Amino acid sequence: MKQFFKDNIYQSVRMLVNQIAMTMFSLMLIFAVSTAGEKNGASASTNDMLLIVVSSLSILFYLFLLYHMSYEMGQKDGIRIQGNRMSYFPWKGFFIALIANIPNLLLGLLELIGKIAIEGDSVFADVSQMNPSPVWAASLYDICHTIARFIQSMYTGLGATIFRGVGFFDLLIPLPAILVCTFSYQFGVRYADGFIKRTPKESKKAKDVRYK
């Protein structure tokens, strides 16, 4: 595992860079939508719907970037595998994405621990409407929740509307990215030669010999 980490840390860092870039992009969209809603006097339900749409589009774009990156990586490895220059490891995309999402998973886990530890709370309660205690649990939840939503702002719209108050939502956020990277890498290896299997074209010299 140590050698795997050493050989593929660059790809994990690339995934983190993509996440940061999409975070900035999503924050700008969310800010624009919120500002436009306030200026036009839009209702709360309209604002929520706009947030859901913006968040969904940001998530799809983010997952597409990861798909393209992992698929391209799989194609390059597929050529090496066909040439017997490396062995096939089908879970390469999974582990690279898992390493890249360690900060997200850790924040989600700590957030969930803090939420469970809050007295009289359930994982589906909205902490913002409560006076949570003990203090350490509330602080742990608030800090991890704020950081997690900031660095994964693509999901902020869904988290603030559909999944509002769901304590384990931030822990589930990295799963789509990990699954996409897992399967897109495998597809890339499988279709390293393209989707259409082409037979080698017969040379002109061979045709001339055959028809003499």
C-alpha positions in Angstrom: 0.0 0.0 0.0 2.9 2.3 0.7 4.3 1.8 -2.8 0.8 2.4 -4.3 0.5 5.6 -2.3 3.9 6.8 -3.5 3.1 5.9 -7.2 -0.3 7.5 -7.3 -0.3 10.4 -4.9 -0.1 12.8 -7.8 -3.4 11.6 -9.2 -5.0 12.0 -5.7 -3.7 15.5 -5.5 -5.2 16.2 -9.0 -8.5 15.1 -7.7 -8.2 17.5 -4.7 -7.3 20.3 -7.1 -10.4 19.6 -9.1 -12.5 19.6 -5.9 -11.0 23.0 -4.9 -11.7 24.5 -8.3 -15.3 23.2 -8.3 -15.7 24.6 -4.7 -14.8 28.1 -5.9 -17.0 27.8 -9.0 -20.0 26.5 -6.8 -19.5 29.3 -4.2 -19.8 31.9 -7.0 -22.9 30.3 -8.4 -24.5 30.0 -4.9 -23.6 33.6 -4.1 -25.1 34.8 -7.4 -28.3 32.9 -7.0 -28.7 34.1 -3.4 -28.0 37.7 -4.3 -30.4 37.6 -7.3 -33.1 36.1 -5.1 -32.8 38.8 -2.5 -32.9 41.6 -5.1 -36.0 40.2 -6.8 -37.8 39.4 -3.6 -38.0 35.7 -4.4 -39.9 33.4 -2.0 -38.0 30.9 0.2 -39.3 28.0 -1.9 -38.1 29.6 -5.1 -34.6 30.2 -3.6 -34.5 26.6 -2.4 -35.4 25.4 -5.9 -32.7 27.5 -7.4 -30.1 26.2 -4.9 -31.1 22.7 -5.7 -30.7 23.2 -9.4 -27.4 25.0 -9.1 -26.1 22.4 -6.7 -27.1 19.5 -8.9 -25.5 21.0 -12.0 -22.3 21.7 -10.0 -22.2 18.1 -8.7 -22.7 16.7 -12.2 -19.9 18.8 -13.6 -17.6 17.8 -10.8 -18.3 14.1 -11.3 -17.8 14.5 -15.1 -14.3 16.0 -14.4 -13.5 13.0 -12.2 -14.9 10.6 -14.8 -12.8 12.1 -17.6 -9.7 12.1 -15.4 -10.1 8.5 -14.2 -11.2 7.2 -17.7 -8.1 8.7 -19.3 -5.9 7.2 -16.6 -7.5 3.8 -17.2 -6.9 4.1 -21.0 -3.2 4.8 -20.4 -2.9 1.9 -18.0 -4.9 -0.3 -20.4 -2.3 0.2 -23.1 0.5 -0.7 -20.7 -1.5 -3.8 -19.6 -1.9 -5.0 -23.2 1.8 -4.6 -23.7 2.5 -6.6 -20.5 4.2 -3.7 -19.0 2.0 -3.6 -15.9 -0.5 -5.9 -14.2 -4.2 -5.0 -14.0 -5.4 -3.7 -10.6 -9.2 -3.0 -11.0 -9.5 -1.1 -7.7 -6.8 1.5 -8.6 -9.4 4.2 -9.3 -11.2 3.4 -6.0 -8.1 3.7 -3.8 -6.8 6.9 -5.6 -10.2 8.5 -5.0 -10.3 7.2 -1.4 -7.0 8.8 -0.6 -8.1 12.1 -2.2 -11.3 12.1 -0.1 -9.6 11.3 3.3 -10.1 15.0 4.5 -13.8 14.9 3.4 -14.4 11.5 5.1 -12.7 12.5 8.2 -14.7 15.7 8.5 -17.9 13.9 7.9 -17.1 11.2 10.5 -16.1 13.8 13.2 -19.3 15.8 12.4 -21.4 12.7 12.8 -19.7 11.9 16.1 -20.4 15.4 17.4 -24.0 15.3 16.3 -24.7 11.9 17.9 -23.1 13.1 21.2 -25.5 16.1 21.5 -28.0 15.4 24.2 -31.5 14.9 23.2 -30.6 15.0 19.5 -31.1 12.6 16.7 -29.1 12.4 13.5 -32.1 14.0 11.6 -32.6 17.0 13.9 -31.7 20.5 12.8 -29.1 21.7 15.3 -29.5 25.3 14.3 -33.0 25.3 15.8 -31.7 24.0 19.2 -29.5 25.0 22.1 -27.2 21.9 21.9 -25.1 20.5 24.7 -22.5 19.4 25.7 -20.4 22.3 24.4 -17.6 20.1 23.0 -20.1 18.0 20.9 -21.8 21.2 19.6 -18.4 22.8 18.8 -17.1 19.6 17.1 -20.3 19.4 15.0 -20.3 23.1 14.0 -16.6 23.3 13.1 -16.5 20.1 11.0 -19.9 20.9 9.4 -18.8 24.4 8.4 -15.5 23.2 6.9 -17.0 20.2 5.2 -19.7 22.4 3.5 -17.1 25.0 2.5 -14.6 22.6 0.8 -17.5 20.6 -0.8 -19.7 23.5 -1.7 -21.1 21.7 -4.7 -23.3 19.9 -2.3 -24.3 22.9 -0.2 -27.6 23.5 -2.0 -28.8 20.0 -1.5 -27.5 19.9 2.1 -29.3 23.2 3.0 -32.6 22.1 1.5 -33.4 18.5 0.9 -30.9 17.0 3.5 -31.1 19.8 6.0 -30.3 18.5 9.5 -29.3 15.0 8.3 -26.2 14.3 10.4 -24.6 11.8 8.1 -25.1 13.6 4.8 -21.5 15.1 4.8 -20.2 11.6 5.4 -22.0 10.4 2.3 -20.9 13.3 0.1 -17.6 11.6 -1.0 -19.2 8.4 -2.1 -20.4 9.5 -5.6 -16.9 10.7 -6.4 -15.3 7.4 -5.2 -17.8 5.3 -7.2 -17.4 7.3 -10.4 -13.6 7.1 -10.2 -13.8 3.3 -9.5 -15.9 2.4 -12.5 -14.6 5.0 -15.0 -11.0 3.7 -14.4 -12.2 0.2 -15.1 -14.0 1.3 -18.3 -10.9 3.1 -19.4 -8.8 0.0 -19.1 -11.4 -2.1 -20.8 -11.9 0.2 -23.7 -8.3 1.4 -24.1 -8.5 0.7 -27.8 -11.8 2.4 -28.2 -15.4 1.2 -28.2 -15.2 -0.3 -31.7 -12.9 -3.2 -32.3 -11.3 -2.6 -35.7 -9.5 -5.3 -37.6 -6.2 -4.4 -39.1 -6.5 -3.0 -42.6 -5.2 -5.2 -45.4 -2.2 -3.7 -47.0 -2.2 -2.7 -50.7 0.6 -5.1 -51.4 -1.2 -8.0 -49.9 -4.3 -7.3 -52.0 -2.2 -7.2 -55.2 -0.7 -10.5 -54.4 -4.1 -12.1 -53.6 -5.7 -11.0 -56.8 -2.9 -12.0 -59.2 
